Amino acid sequence: MIKSFSKLLYILGDSKLELLYLLVASIFASVLEALGIGLIGPFLSLSMNPELIKNIALLNWLYQRLGIQSNNQFIAALGIALVILFCIKSVAYFFMKSYIYNFGYRQKARISKRLMNTYLTVPYEFFLKKNTSTIIRNILIETEKFAQQVLISSLEAAANFIIIAILIIVLAKTDIIFLAIASAIILPTFGFFYIMRKKFARWGQITSECRNEIIRIINHSLGGIKETRLIGCEQYFEEQMDEKLKKYTTAESLFNSTQIIPRIAIETILVLFLILLIVVYQLFFEQSVQQLVPVLSVFAIASIRLIPATSQFIALVSYAQGASYSMDAIYLDLLEAKQQESLPLKSSRQTKSNSSISTNFTFKNQIDLNCLTYRYPETNTPALLNISLSLQKGESIALIGKSGAGKTTLVDLILGLLEPQSGDISVDGVSVYDNLRSWQDLIGYIPQTIFLMDDTLERNIAFGVPDELIDQKRLQGAMEAAQLTDLIDHLPNGLNTVLGERGIRLSGGQRQRVGIARALYHKKEILVLDEATSALDNETESLVTEAIQALSGTLTMIIIAHRLTTVKHCDRIYSLEGGRIVKSGSYKEVVLG
């Protein structure tokens, strides 16, 4: 319980103080509600026996002070006061509930935003073991479950617990027998749900995992709709979806069905107890039940609120237990991101980068990679070992080698997505880790598959720039350099043509040239091409290669390629094997020699 509460506070962050105010407001509203119910019994007793006014010191004092002439008038005044108290209680309860919902959904929005920020800024290694469907689920679904079933449910459970406690005290003051009855009704139900708490958590975990798998299946089947249709594997994905939906339905049905048990059990046991009490009282005590009317009225009215309060409390606690997996998913991602930021290597470099104002890079002469060594998390064998090379401004170099040689890892280090365990990257003698953001501003990355938004060509080239800030002159220059002007003439709406999801309206070569135009628009001085032409046919590849070669001398380029013919024009070629540079030199020396 303490562990879960500490996780809750960690996720809430700066909103912890507001949570305290909300609890105080809940206590106030709950006390008013219980007080209103507790006063009904004494009021009914006074109505049936007005002479009690003189026997109760407080009432007698009020009677004298108000100067009321008759008992009936005094009782009427008390009735009006009780009505006013009930109205105040109802208004306070409404605002308290509204505040709880407002707080809960504000936290959902804030945590979604915090998670988004975390995923956008967390070190790249984080994504090596995270699935996109899990990230989407956490931002959209788990935050919703956390807000509704953990945060709001916990706050409402706290309010109901206060009401239950006060009503039980009222019943104990009224008659100890009724306290015993209330305990006999409530405690077994509490016991049942305590035993079931692990089941609730497990069902909640199953529903979250199934949601994640459903998102993943949708991504795989519809994201690759061409391949799905051509291969004819629609049934395969449908069967996967059917399996997950059945598991999800079973878990959700079992969980929600058990939430009905508290109300049914408490109502049934309560009615049985009351009827048995009246029967026993008449048969064995041979007295009129009328003597029990004031006490029974308190118990009946208290029960009207006690039954829903107890059943809601138990159900809300079980909801919170069922959503514990959602809270853990959010907590662990936020915690892992914070821990990765505080790793010793990153800490020293990030602190250096963020402390004082670091100089923005101006790449004038040379980039140096000095003894870079990198090992992926939870592996013993280095992916790269003591890699050193230099690159002059305006040069083009190529990285070649078999799959697994370390080419992509080296590029990820150059891009600043990964940080080496040892070694350094410097520009004109200055470490890129002095200002990693400024270094990344110099680099344009063109992978084998360009990411294109389901948006206009203009917005895809000026990626991440608001419409009103797009420089049309620069946009035109980037398109000309990437040889895209002919494409625009063939699009129905020119630059404003929506390209479709992942640029489905464009050919492979056109998508690659959009990637080049994007890098040029953002004034990148260094282009990193990661198998940028390997998925293209020969004719299209030659067109893209021509566009790349036209930039030689103007931009500095680092090219990864399997097709060795595409790197003939490079000034220098590095051959990698097992994470090491085994050969370097001209195309003739490395490839033909």
For each residue, the residues with C-beta under 8 A, 3 or more apart:
1: 4 5
2: 5 6
3: 6 7
4: 1 7 8 324 327
5: 1 2 8 9
6: 2 3 9 10
7: 3 4 10 11 327 328 331
8: 4 5 11 12 150 151 154 327
9: 5 6 12 16 19
10: 6 7 13 331 334 335
11: 7 8 111 146 327 330 331 334
12: 8 9 15 16 19 107 151
13: 10 16 114
14: 17
15: 12 18 19 103 107 110
16: 9 12 13 19 20
17: 14 20 21
18: 15 21 22 103
19: 9 12 15 16 22 23 103 155
20: 16 17 23 24
21: 17 18 24 25
22: 18 19 25 26 99 100 103 155
23: 19 20 26 27 155 158
24: 20 21 27 28
25: 21 22 28 29 96 99
26: 22 23 29 30 96 100 155 158 159 162
27: 23 24 30 31 159 162
28: 24 25 31 32 92 96
29: 25 26 32 33 89 92 93 95 96 159
30: 26 27 33 34 159 160 162 163 166
31: 27 28 34 35 162 166
32: 28 29 35 36 85 88 89 92 93
33: 29 30 36 37 89 93 163 305
34: 30 31 37 38 162 163 166 167 170 305
35: 31 32 38 39 85 89 166
36: 32 33 39 40 82 85 86 89
37: 33 34 40 167 170 301 302 304 305
38: 34 35 41 42 166 167 170 298 302
39: 35 36 42 43 82 85
40: 36 37 43 44 82 297 298 301
41: 38 44 45 170 174 294 295 297 298 301
42: 38 39 45 46
43: 39 40 46 47 75 78 79 82
44: 40 41 47 48 293 294 297 298
45: 41 42 48 49 52 294
46: 42 43 49 50 52 53 59 75 78
47: 43 44 50 75
48: 44 45 293 294
49: 45 46 52
50: 46 47 53 71 72 74 75
51: 54 55 71
52: 45 46 49 55 56 59
53: 46 50 56 59 60 63 71 74 75
54: 51 60 63
55: 51 52 60
56: 52 53 59 60
57: 60 61
58: 61 62
59: 46 52 53 56 62 63 74
60: 53 54 55 56 57 63 64
61: 57 58 64 65
62: 58 59 65 66 74
63: 53 54 59 60 66 68 74
64: 60 61 67
65: 61 62
66: 62 63 74 77
67: 64
68: 63 73 74 77
69: 73
70: 73 74
71: 50 51 53 74 75
72: 50 75 76
73: 68 69 70 76 77
74: 50 53 59 62 63 66 68 70 71 77 78
75: 43 46 47 50 53 71 72 78 79
76: 72 73 79 80
77: 66 68 73 74 80 81
78: 43 46 74 75 81 82
79: 43 75 76 82 83
80: 76 77 83 84
81: 77 78 84 85
82: 36 39 40 43 78 79 85 86
83: 79 80 86 87
84: 80 81 87 88
85: 32 35 36 39 81 82 88 89
86: 36 82 83 89 90
87: 83 84 90 91
88: 32 84 85 91 92
89: 29 32 33 35 36 85 86 92 93
90: 86 87 93 94
91: 87 88 94 95
92: 28 29 32 88 89 95 96
93: 29 32 33 89 90 96 97
94: 90 91 97 98
95: 29 91 92 98 99
96: 25 26 28 29 92 93 99 100 159
97: 93 94 100 101 156
98: 94 95 101 102
99: 22 25 95 96 102 103
100: 22 26 96 97 103 104 152 155 156 159
101: 97 98 104 105 152
102: 98 99 105 106
103: 15 18 19 22 99 100 106 107 151 155
104: 100 101 107 108 147 148 151 152 155
105: 101 102 108 109 147
106: 102 103 109 110
107: 12 15 103 104 110 111 146 147 151
108: 104 105 111 112 143 144 146 147 148
109: 105 106 112 113
110: 15 106 107 113 114
111: 11 107 108 114 115 143 146 147 330
112: 108 109 115 116 139 140 143
113: 109 110 116 117
114: 13 110 111 117 118 334
115: 111 112 118 119 138 139 143 330 333 334
116: 112 113 119 120 139
117: 113 114 120 121
118: 114 115 121 122 333 334 337
119: 115 116 122 126 135 139 333
120: 116 117
121: 117 118 337
122: 118 119 126 127 337 340 341
123: 126 340 341 346 419
124: 127 128 412 417 418
125: 128 340 376 377 418
126: 119 122 123 129 130 336 337 340
127: 122 124 130
128: 124 125 376 377
129: 126 377
130: 126 127 134 135
131: 134 135 212 216
132: 135 136 219
133: 136 137 212 213 215 216 219
134: 130 131 137 138 212
135: 119 130 131 132 138 139
136: 132 133 139 140 215
137: 133 134 140 141 142 208 211 212 215 329
138: 115 134 135 141 142 143 329 330 333
139: 112 115 116 119 135 136 142 143
140: 112 136 137 143 144
141: 137 138 144 145 208 211 326
142: 137 138 139 145 146 208 326 329 330
143: 108 111 112 115 138 139 140 146 147 326 330
144: 108 140 141 147 148
145: 141 142 148 149 150 204 208 323 326
146: 11 107 108 111 142 143 149 150 151 323 326 327 330
147: 104 105 107 108 111 143 144 150 151 152
148: 104 108 144 145 151 152 153 319 323
149: 145 146 152 153 204 319 320 322 323 326
150: 8 145 146 147 153 154 319 320 323 324 326 327
151: 8 12 103 104 107 146 147 148 154 155
152: 100 101 104 147 148 149 155 156
153: 148 149 150 156 157 316 317 319 320 323
154: 8 150 151 157 158 316 320
155: 19 22 23 26 100 103 104 151 152 158 159
156: 97 100 152 153 159 160 312 316
157: 153 154 160 161 312 313 316 317 320
158: 23 26 154 155 161 162
159: 26 27 29 30 96 100 155 156 162 163
160: 30 156 157 163 164 309 310 312 313 316
161: 157 158 164 165 313
162: 26 27 30 31 34 158 159 165 166
163: 30 33 34 159 160 166 167 305 306 309
164: 160 161 167 168 186 306 309 310 313
165: 161 162 168 169
166: 30 31 34 35 38 162 163 169 170
167: 34 37 38 163 164 170 171 302 305 306 309
168: 164 165 171 172 179 182 183 306
169: 165 166 172 173
170: 34 37 38 41 166 167 173 174 298 302
171: 167 168 174 175 178 179 182 298 299 302
172: 168 169 176 178 179
173: 169 170
174: 41 170 171 178 295 298 299
175: 171 178 179 295 299
176: 172 179 180
177: 180 181 277
178: 171 172 174 175 181 182 295 298 299
179: 168 171 172 175 176 182 183
180: 176 177 183 184
181: 177 178 184 185 270 273 277 299
182: 168 171 178 179 185 186 306
183: 168 179 180 186 187
184: 180 181 187 188 269 273
185: 181 182 188 189 266 269 270 273
186: 164 182 183 189 190 266 310
187: 183 184 190 191
188: 184 185 191 192 265 269
189: 185 186 192 193 261 262 265 266 310 311 314
190: 186 187 193 194 314
191: 187 188 194 195
192: 188 189 195 196 261 265
193: 189 190 196 197 262 314 317 318
194: 190 191 197
195: 191 192
196: 192 193 199 200 258 318
197: 193 194 200 201 318 321
198: 201 202
199: 196 202 203 254 258
200: 196 197 203 204 255 258 318 321 322
201: 197 198 204 205 321 322 324 325
202: 198 199 205 206
203: 199 200 206 207 251 252 254 255 322
204: 145 149 200 201 207 208 251 255 321 322 323 324 325 326
205: 201 202 208 209 325
206: 202 203 209 210 247 248 251
207: 203 204 210 211 248 251 252 255
208: 137 141 142 145 204 205 211 212 325 326 329
209: 205 206 212 213
210: 206 207 213 214 244 245 247 248 251
211: 137 141 207 208 214 215 248
212: 131 133 134 137 208 209 215 216
213: 133 209 210 216 217 240 244
214: 210 211 217 218 241 244 245 248
215: 133 136 137 211 212 218 219
216: 131 133 212 213 219 220
217: 213 214 220 221 237 240 241 244
218: 214 215 221 222 223 241
219: 132 133 215 216 222 223
220: 216 217 223 224 237
221: 217 218 224 225 228 234 237 241
222: 218 219 225 228
223: 218 219 220
224: 220 221 227 228
225: 221 222 228 229
226: 229 230
227: 224 230 231
228: 221 222 224 225 231 233 234 237
229: 225 226 232 234
230: 226 227
231: 227 228
232: 229
233: 228 236 237
234: 221 228 229 237 238
235: 238 239
236: 233 239 240
237: 217 220 221 228 233 234 240 241
238: 234 235 241 242
239: 235 236 242 243
240: 213 217 236 237 243 244
241: 214 217 218 221 237 238 244 245
242: 238 239 245 246
243: 239 240 246 247
244: 210 213 214 217 240 241 247 248
245: 210 214 241 242 248 249
246: 242 243 249 250
247: 206 210 243 244 250 251
248: 206 207 210 211 214 244 245 251 252
249: 245 246 252 253
250: 246 247 253 254
251: 203 204 206 207 210 247 248 254 255
252: 203 207 248 249 255 256
253: 249 250 256 257
254: 199 203 250 251 257 258
255: 200 203 204 207 251 252 258 259 318 322
256: 252 253 259 260
257: 253 254 260
258: 196 199 200 254 255 261 318
259: 255 256 262 315 318 319
260: 256 257 263 264
261: 189 192 258 264 265
262: 189 193 259 265 266 310 311 314 315
263: 260 266 267 307 308 311
264: 260 261 267 268
265: 188 189 192 261 262 268 269
266: 185 186 189 262 263 269 270 307 310 311
267: 263 264 270 271 307
268: 264 265 271 272
269: 184 185 188 265 266 272 273
270: 181 185 266 267 273 274 303 307
271: 267 268 274 275
272: 268 269 275 276
273: 181 184 185 269 270 276 277
274: 270 271 277 278 296 299
275: 271 272 278 279
276: 272 273 279 280
277: 177 181 273 274 280 281
278: 274 275 281 282 289 292
279: 275 276 282 283
280: 276 277 283 284 285
281: 277 278 284 285 287 289 292
282: 278 279 285 286 287 289
283: 279 280 286
284: 280 281
285: 280 281 282
286: 282 283
287: 281 282 291
288: 291
289: 278 281 282 292 293 296
290: 293
291: 287 288
292: 278 281 289 295 296
293: 44 48 289 290 296 297
294: 41 44 45 48 297 298
295: 41 174 175 178 292 298 299
296: 274 289 292 293 299 300
297: 40 41 44 293 294 300 301
298: 38 40 41 44 170 171 174 178 294 295 301 302
299: 171 174 175 178 181 274 295 296 302 303
300: 296 297 303 304
301: 37 40 41 297 298 304 305
302: 37 38 167 170 171 298 299 305 306
303: 270 299 300 306 307
304: 37 300 301 307 308
305: 33 34 37 163 167 301 302 308 309
306: 163 164 167 168 182 302 303 309 310
307: 263 266 267 270 303 304 310 311
308: 263 304 305 311 312
309: 160 163 164 167 305 306 312 313
310: 160 164 186 189 262 266 306 307 313 314
311: 189 262 263 266 307 308 314 315
312: 156 157 160 308 309 315 316
313: 157 160 161 164 309 310 316 317
314: 189 190 193 262 310 311 317 318
315: 259 262 311 312 318 319
316: 153 154 156 157 160 312 313 319 320
317: 153 157 193 313 314 320 321
318: 193 196 197 200 255 258 259 314 315 321 322
319: 148 149 150 153 259 315 316 322 323
320: 149 150 153 154 157 316 317 323 324
321: 197 200 201 204 317 318 324
322: 149 200 201 203 204 255 318 319 325
323: 145 146 148 149 150 153 204 319 320 326 327
324: 4 150 201 204 320 321 327 328
325: 201 204 205 208 322 328 329
326: 141 142 143 145 146 149 150 204 208 323 329 330
327: 4 7 8 11 146 150 323 324 330 331
328: 7 324 325 331 332
329: 137 138 142 208 325 326 332 333
330: 11 111 115 138 142 143 146 326 327 333 334
331: 7 10 11 327 328 334 335
332: 328 329 335 336
333: 115 118 119 138 329 330 336 337
334: 10 11 114 115 118 330 331 337 338
335: 10 331 332 338 339
336: 126 332 333 339 340
337: 118 121 122 126 333 334 340 341
338: 334 335 341 342
339: 335 336 342 343
340: 122 123 125 126 336 337 343 346
341: 122 123 337 338 346 347 350
342: 338 339 346 347
343: 339 340 346 347
344: 347 348
345: 348 349 419 421
346: 123 340 341 342 343 349 350 419
347: 341 342 343 344 350 351
348: 344 345 351 352
349: 345 346 352 353 419 433 436
350: 341 346 347 353 354
351: 347 348 354 355
352: 348 349 355 358 433 434
353: 349 350 358 433 434 435 436 437
354: 350 351
355: 351 352
356:
357:
358: 352 353 434 435 438
359: 430 434 435 438
360: 435 438 441
361: 427 430 432 435 438 439 441 442
362: 428
363: 367 393 427 428 442 525 526 556
364: 393 428
365: 392 393 428
366: 390 391 392 393 427 428
367: 363 390 391 425 426 427 526 556
368: 388 389 390 391 425 426 427 429
369: 372 387 388 389 390 413 414 423 425
370: 388 423 424 425 426
371: 386 387 388 422 423 424
372: 369 384 386 387 388 410 413 420 422 423 424 425
373: 382 384 385 386 387 420 421 422 423
374: 382 383 384 409 413 418 420 421
375: 379 380 381 382 383 421
376: 125 128 379 383 409
377: 125 128 129
378:
379: 375 376 383
380: 375
381: 375
382: 373 374 375 385 579
383: 374 375 376 379 406 409 579
384: 372 373 374 387 406 409 410 413 420 579 580
385: 373 382 578 579 580
386: 371 372 373 423 580
387: 369 371 372 373 384 406 410 423 579 580 581
388: 368 369 370 371 372 423 581
389: 368 369 397 574 581 584
390: 366 367 368 369
391: 366 367 368 395 397 556 558
392: 365 366 395 556
393: 363 364 365 366 525 556
394: 553 554 555 556
395: 391 392 556 557 571 572
396: 552 556 557 558 559 569 570 571
397: 389 391 557 558 559 570 571 572 573 574
398: 558 559 560 561 567 570 572 573 574
399: 407 410 411 558 559 560 561 573 574 576
400: 407 560 561 562 564 567 573 574 575 576 590 591
401: 405 406 407 575 576 577
402: 405 577
403:
404:
405: 401 402 576 577 578 579
406: 383 384 387 401 409 410 576 578 579 580
407: 399 400 401 410 411 560 576
408: 411 412 530 560
409: 374 376 383 384 406 412 413 418 579
410: 372 384 387 399 406 407 413 414 576
411: 399 407 408 414 415 528 530 558 560
412: 124 408 409 415 417 418
413: 369 372 374 384 409 410 416 417 418 419 420 425
414: 369 410 411 425 443 528 558
415: 411 412 440 443 445 528
416: 413 419 432 436 439 440 443
417: 124 412 413
418: 124 125 374 409 412 413
419: 123 345 346 349 413 416 433
420: 372 373 374 384 413 423 424
421: 345 373 374 375
422: 371 372 373
423: 369 370 371 372 373 386 387 388 420
424: 370 371 372 420 431 432 433
425: 367 368 369 370 372 413 414 431 432 433 439
426: 367 368 370 429 430 431 432
427: 361 363 366 367 368 430 432 439 442
428: 362 363 364 365 366
429: 368 426
430: 359 361 426 427 434
431: 424 425 426 434
432: 361 416 424 425 426 427 435 436 439
433: 349 352 353 419 424 425 436
434: 352 353 358 359 430 431
435: 353 358 359 360 361 432 438 439
436: 349 353 416 432 433 439 440
437: 353 440 441
438: 358 359 360 361 435 441 442
439: 361 416 425 427 432 435 436 442 443
440: 415 416 436 437 443
441: 360 361 437 438
442: 361 363 427 438 439 524 525 526
443: 414 415 416 439 440 524 525 526 527 528
444: 516 518 519 520 522 524 526 527 528
445: 415 519 528 530
446: 450 512 515 516 519 527 528 529 530 532
447: 450 451 515 530 531 532
448: 530 531 532 534 535
449: 511 535
450: 446 447 503 511 512 514 515
451: 447 502
452: 460 499 502 503 506 511 514
453: 459 460 463 499
454: 498 499 500 501 502
455: 459 460 498 499
456: 459 460 493 495 496 497 498 499
457: 460 461 488 491 494 495 496 497 499 514
458: 461 462 470 475 495 496
459: 453 455 456 462 463 467
460: 452 453 455 456 457 463 499 503 514 518
461: 457 458 475 478 479 514 517 518 521
462: 458 459 465 470 471 475 518 521
463: 453 459 460 518 522
464:
465: 462 469 470
466: 469 470
467: 459 470
468:
469: 465 466
470: 458 462 465 466 467 475
471: 462 474 475 521
472: 475 476
473: 476 477
474: 471 477 478 521 523
475: 458 461 462 470 471 472 478 479 495 521
476: 472 473 479 480
477: 473 474 480 481 520
478: 461 474 475 481 482 517 518 520 521
479: 461 475 476 482 484 485 488 517
480: 476 477 483 484 485
481: 477 478 516 517 520 547 550 551
482: 478 479 513 514 516 517 520 547
483: 480 486 513 543 546 547 550
484: 479 480 487 488 510 513 514 517
485: 479 480 488 489
486: 483 489 490
487: 484 490 491 506 510 513
488: 457 479 484 485 491 494 495
489: 485 486 494
490: 486 487
491: 457 487 488 494 495 497
492: 497
493: 456 496 497 498
494: 457 488 489 491 497
495: 456 457 458 475 488 491
496: 456 457 458 493
497: 456 457 491 492 493 494 505
498: 454 455 456 493 505
499: 452 453 454 455 456 457 460 503 504 505 506
500: 454 503 504 505
501: 454 504
502: 451 452 454
503: 450 452 460 499 500 506 510 511 514
504: 499 500 501
505: 497 498 499 500
506: 452 487 499 503 510 511 514
507: 510 511 540
508: 511 512 535 536 537 540
509: 512 513 536 540 541 543 544
510: 484 487 503 506 507 513 514
511: 449 450 452 503 506 507 508 514 515
512: 446 450 508 509 515 516 532 533 536 544
513: 482 483 484 487 509 510 516 517 543 544 547
514: 450 452 457 460 461 482 484 503 506 510 511 517 518
515: 446 447 450 511 512 518 519 532
516: 444 446 481 482 512 513 519 520 527 544 547 548 551
517: 461 478 479 481 482 484 513 514 520 521
518: 444 460 461 462 463 478 514 515 521 522
519: 444 445 446 515 516 522 524 527
520: 444 477 478 481 482 516 517 523 524 551
521: 461 462 471 474 475 478 517 518
522: 444 463 518 519
523: 474 520
524: 442 443 444 519 520 527 555
525: 363 393 442 443 555 556
526: 363 367 442 443 444 555 556 557 558
527: 443 444 446 516 519 524 548 551 555 556 557 558
528: 411 414 415 443 444 445 446 557 558 559 560
529: 446 532 533 548 557 558 559 560 561
530: 408 411 445 446 447 448 560
531: 447 448 534 535 560 561 562
532: 446 447 448 512 515 529 544 548 559
533: 512 529 536 540 541 544 545 561 563 566
534: 448 531 561 562 563
535: 448 449 508 531
536: 508 509 512 533 540 541 544
537: 508 540 541
538: 541 542
539: 542 543
540: 507 508 509 533 536 537 543 544
541: 509 533 536 537 538 544 545 563 566
542: 538 539 545 546
543: 483 509 513 539 540 546 547
544: 509 512 513 516 532 533 536 540 541 547 548
545: 533 541 542 548 549 566
546: 483 542 543 549 550
547: 481 482 483 513 516 543 544 550 551
548: 516 527 529 532 544 545 551 552 557 559
549: 545 546 552 569
550: 481 483 546 547
551: 481 516 520 527 547 548 554 555 557
552: 396 548 549 555 557 569
553: 394
554: 394 551
555: 394 524 525 526 527 551 552
556: 363 367 391 392 393 394 395 396 525 526 527
557: 395 396 397 526 527 528 529 548 551 552 570
558: 391 396 397 398 399 411 414 526 527 528 529
559: 396 397 398 399 528 529 532 548 566 567 570
560: 398 399 400 407 408 411 528 529 530 531
561: 398 399 400 529 531 533 534 564 566 567
562: 400 531 534
563: 533 534 541 566
564: 400 561 567 568 587 591
565: 568
566: 533 541 545 559 561 563
567: 398 400 559 561 564 570 573 587
568: 564 565 587
569: 396 549 552
570: 396 397 398 557 559 567 573 587
571: 395 396 397 586
572: 395 397 398 584 585 586
573: 397 398 399 400 567 570 584 585 586 587 589 590 591
574: 389 397 398 399 400 581 583 584 590
575: 400 401 581 582 583 584 590
576: 399 400 401 405 406 407 410 579 580 581 582
577: 401 402 405 580 582
578: 385 405 406
579: 382 383 384 385 387 405 406 409 576
580: 384 385 386 387 406 576 577
581: 387 388 389 574 575 576 584
582: 575 576 577
583: 574 575 589 590
584: 389 572 573 574 575 581 590
585: 572 573 588 589 590 593
586: 571 572 573 589 590
587: 564 567 568 570 573 590 591 592
588: 585 591 592 593
589: 573 583 585 586 592 593
590: 400 573 574 575 583 584 585 586 587 593
591: 400 564 573 587 588
592: 587 588 589
593: 585 588 589 590
